[in-house]
């Protein structure tokens, strides 16, 4: 019955069923009437039963045809869906992107980029995993996501990376805090203040405690967290000054807080992390460009984020990084 499974033969059968005549089916399919008749005869020969009977000059489908047509319609429904999806993919309307990101960047940069991406591709599927830096790298290394985005200073191993900008730790506080009037905040200005910072087992958290010790301030932080989002919530409630990255405060989620540069500076270098031996899809490439643009826009909006020179790259995005933390 190989001919019955031939999509073209099924198309002829379906056209005759829909139009009710060989001549109308031929016009619909842009083929000759003898070709339609021959195809129907081949199908009937294959299955061993008649599909149509001519009654008073008109074709009448047999009960066997009535049994077949719902399944044939299902086949063509699937074919049409494939054709529609292929056209939308080719036209850039749909796509799928998965990203593992540091929570800090997920709530600000990535969320903003997704909003723009979905405007361009309203039917696109986006999967976001907000994780700790080490987990982001693991997800990328294991090819569980299309791309990773982290704020780590360096990435272990030999995964391809690409730095996106240079940023600095800032002081987040309520707008009515006395230090909110300052252009910059010295570490010494924080004496007597309740501080909110990352845990000591993070690079930034450790650096903050070392800097505090260098200016004879207690290195014991009253409130510690692993997410700048939480630090912003706490600072907005007047529970202390957050020493965190600038991305979450600049996201617009906390209109009652301000962020001021911390002196001496403590640098962050957000970067993409690319999976090994995995080509980027068109959708992922577009999403990456939107994230780059979002970083550039953030760099124009504050004192704590700066654009990096765009390097001329060969052999795809990113450069190999084998520096260990």
N, C-alpha and C positions, 0 to 999 in steps of 0.2 A: 504493500500500500504506500510505497514511497511517494507516488504522485499526489496522493491525498494530502500528504504533509507538505507539499510544495506550496509556498505562500501565494504564488501567482495563480495556481489552480484554485486555491481557496478563494482568491479575490474574484475570479470569474463566477464561481458558485454563489458567492455573497452578492455580487452585482445583479445576477439574474433573480435571486430571491428578493432583492430590494426593489428592482424595477419592474419585475413581472414579465419581461420579454427578452429574447435574445438580442433583438435589434437595439433596444434601449441600453442593455448591458454593454453592447459593443460600443455604442456612442460614449457611454460613461467611462469606459476603459481605453477609449481611442484605439480599438483594434477592429478587425473585420468580423462580420457575423459568422463566417465559416470557422474562424479561429475559436470563437466562443462555443459554437456547437461541438467542435472537435474536443475541446477541453472538457465539456460536460460529459461527453461520451467516454472519455478516458477515466474520469472520476467514477462514473457508473460502472465501468468495467472493473476498476480496481476494487470497489467495495461490493460489487455483485448484486446491487439492487438499483432500480430506477430512482432518480431524484425528482423528475418532473414527468407529468403526463399532459398531453395536449388534448384539451377538452373544448370543443366548439371553437377551435382555432386559437385558444389561449393556453399558455403554460400554467399548469397547476402543480404546486409542490406536493410531493408525496409525504406521508407521515414520517418517513425516514429523513427527509429534508428538514422537517420541522424539528426533529430531534437534534440534527447537526447544527443548525444555524445559531443557537445560543452560544455554543462552544466556539464556533467560527468567529462570532462577534467578539468574544473574549480575546481571541488571538489577535484580532485587528485592533482592539482597544489597547492591548499591550504594545503592539507595534507602533501605533500612533503616539502613545505616551513616550516611547523611546525616541521617536523622531522629534517630538515637541521638546523633550529634555535636551536632546543633542543640539537643537537649534538655539535653545536658551543658553546652554553652556557656550556655544560658539559666539553668541551675541553678547556674552558677558553678563547675563541677567542673574544667573545662579552660580553657586559654588559652595564649597565647604572648606572651612579653615578651623584648625585646632591649635591652640596656643597654651603653653604653660608659662605663667608669669608670676613674678614676685607680687605678693598681695599689694604692696605699696604702689606698684605701677598699674596693677589691675584695676584699682578703684579710681584711677585718674587718667593716665595716658591711654591705656587699653580701652577703657569704657568710652572715652571720647572718640577713639579711632573706630570702635564698633558702630557707634552712632552714625558716623560718616560713611562707613562701609555699607551699612544696611540701607542708607539712603541711595547709594549707587546700585546696590544689589539687594532689593527688598526681599527676594526669595532665598538669599544665602543662608546657610547654616553655619553658625559660629559656636565653637565649644571652647570655653575658657576654664582653665584649671589654675586657681590661685594657690600658690604653694610657697614653702620656704625655698631659698636659693638652691640648696643642695638637692631638693626634690625636683626643682625645675631642670637642673642639669641631668638628673637621672632619667626624667621623662624624655628629654631630648635624646640622650645617649641611647636609650632603648627604643627609639623610633616610635614612641607612643603619641607624639604630637608633631605637627608640621614645623613649628618654630618655638623657641623659648625666648623669654625676655626677663632679664635679671638686672639688679642694681649692684651686683657683686663687683669688687674692684678687679678681680681676676677670676678666671675659670680654670679649674683643674683639668688636666688631660690635653687632648689634641683636637677637641671639637672646634669647628669654625665659629668665629665670633666676629661681631662688628660693633664697635662703639658708636653710640648715638649722640651723646652730648656730654658735657661736663657740668656737674651740679655740685652744690655745696650744702652742708647741714645748716639748718636755720633754727631760729628760736620762735616757736609758735606760742601765742598768748592772746588773751582777750583784747579787744580793741581799746578797752578802757584801762589796761594795765599801764603803769607809769613808763615802763620801758618801750611801750608801743610807739612813743614819740621819737625814739632814737633811730638814726639812720642805720647804725650797726650796733650789735651788742657784744661787748667784751666778756670773756669768761668771768673776769673779776666782778662784772656787773651782776652776776647771778648769785653772789654770796647772800645767804639768807633766804633765797627763793626755793620753793619746792620744785624739784626737777622731775621731768618725765623723760625717760630715755629707753633705748633698746637694751636688751639683756646683755650681760657681760660676755656671754659666749658668742656674740656677733662681733664682727670686725669694727663696726661703728660704735657699738656699745663699749667695747674695750678701749677704743681710742678716746672716747669721751671721758671715761674714768681716768685714763692716763693724763689727759690734759687738765682735768680738775686737780689731780694730785700735784701737777707741776706748778699750779698757782696757789698751793696751800689751801685748797678747798676739799671738803670731805668727798671721797670717791663713792661713798654709799648713796645710791640713788633712791629717793623715797618711793617712786613708782616706776616699775619697769614693765615693758611690754615687748611683744615681737611684731607689732603692727603699728605703723604710723597712723592708720585710721583710728585706732583706739586712742592713741596719744592725742589726736586732734579732738576727739570727743571729750576726753578728760580735761584738756586745756580749755575747751569752750565752756566747761562747767566751773572754771576758775580753780581747778585742783592743782595747777602748777604750770610751769613753762616747759613745753615739749622741745627736746633737742632731736630733731628728725629731718628727714629728707624734705625737699620743697614741693614734691609732686602732689601729695594729698592736700595740703593747704591751698595750693593753686588750682585745685579742681573745681572750686566754687561750691563745694558741699558744706563749707563752714563759714558763712558770711560774717559771723560775729568774732572771728579771730583774724589776726595778722601774723605774718612771718617776717622776721628780720634776720639779716645775715649775721652769722656768728663769727667772731674774730678771736683767735686765729682760725683760718679756714680749714674745713675738713671736707675733702673732695669725694665725690661719688661719680662713677662712670657707667651709666646704664648701657647695656649692650644686648644685641640679638645673639642667640645661640642656635646654630643650625644642626639638624640631625646628620649623622654620617651617611654618605652614600644614598641620599634621598633627594631626588629632584624636586624643585618647588613647582607647585601647580600655578596656573595663571591667576587663580583666585588668591592664593597665598602671596604671590608676588605683589599683587595689587594691595593687599592688606598691609604688607610690610611697608610699602611706599606711603600709605596713609599714616601709619605709625610714625614714620620718619617726619612727615609733614607736621604731625601733631607735636612732636618734640620740638621742631623748629618754631612752631607757633608759641609754645610754652616759653621757649628761650627769649622771645620778644616781649613776654609779659611780666618778667620779673628780674631781679638782680641775682638770683641764685642758680639760674640755668643758662648755659652758654652753648652755642652751636660749635661743633668741631669742624675743621676743614674737611671737605668731602674728598677722600682719597680716590685716585684712579685705580680701579681694581681689575684684575684679570682672573679669568677662570671662575666667575661666579661671586656671589656676595660673601663678605666676611674675609677674615684672614686667620690662619691657624694660630692658636694661642696655646702655648705649653707652659705658661707660668703658673705655679701653684700658689695658693693662698698660704 
